[in-house]
Amino acid sequence: MKKHLKRALSLVLAVLTLFSATAFAFAEDGQQAAGAAFTDEDFLTAKGMKLYNRRGEEVLLKGVNLGSWLIWEDWLSPYDGVEPNENGQTDHMQVLDKLTERFGEEKAYELMNTYMDNWITEYDLDEIKSLGFNAVRVPFWFRNFYYDDNGRKILDKNGNWDFSRLDWVVEECSERGIYVVLDMHGAVGFQSDAPHNGKAGGCGLYEKTEQGERYRELTDELWTAIASRFKGNPAVAMYDLLNEPTCDVPCTEVRRRINNESIYTRLYKTVRAADPDHIITVECIWTAAALPHAWTKGWTNVVYQVHFYQNSDFIFTLFCYLTKLYHFGVPMMMGEFYPHKKTTWSNCFKTMNSLNYSWFLWTYKAANHGMWNSDWCLRGMKDGFERADVSNDSYEEIARKWGACLRTENSFQDTGHFDRDVKEFL
């Protein structure tokens, strides 16, 4: 009897042990999945001067820009063979025009797609997650969705407007628990004269002409489509209406273009009509006075954004404090920054974290001479890499240079910037 009882007890204990182990493993896996993949409870809202998810938890975004992926800059991107302007700059439009001139529109976009397929992959998002960042800012421009500035849409294989790039990055980031800021880096007609919005000397978005109004209509159309597509998606942290509108002009001119000309008010209403719930971020860029107070415009659930590329810890700290004070009542975000010379990484991070600024490094990755060990990027390519000469290289040669060799795991190295300057402030 005792023997049978012992056997029964042993069997019960074995079952309980197996059940416990299985339950623990299930719970552990469940926790990992829940911690990695977003749910509706992770949807962000701006309340007061902070961001909260639907569980009521405060969230501070600490991330990186995916620069030179969907829109290119000559100092970050591996291309050559186009003539610089008087300031020594080239732009993405020149590259696209040259590829189209040489190979035709279809082949030009095939080459651009090859580049984009390899510049940012799942590997990069895994890296960003493993480093401890919880967000990415994704710069894009209108030529990711239109073949021209007259509204001819790029279609997918099913004949629908092609948003596959944004779909992919939002879905992949969601699975990893990474928030996405969708950044209109280059609007139709262009919002500044700077080359980083796709075309140097463009800036036709504000023109009081029939063509200027057409640019605004198409920008409305694009934002309506994006906001409708990602409505309710918790992985999308916010919509960044215009990157650095007007950029390097006096503050009075900035106010005239984005405030008096009401481009932000127009785009705010456009997005709100399609998606009433997501956060919208608008950019002061260099000075708080460039933007109106949110309450005077009736703007709600907004984040005000600044960028900083100046040369002083004192100025950085003062800039952050005064901007937050001036726009008291809305959360603040440093959408791009880089500390030059007398500005230190340590002061930047300490200041932003103490003032509840969400922040995004510029940038995750760069491929240019001298950039492989630069503080500008976390991953860089050493000198001697091959640049695609878009004026002289064959189609096959450009495709090769923008192929697998552009993948981070194949040709890029850790610049040391993260461990040296960033890690302790995450």
Disulfide bonds with the S-S distance in Angstrom:
none
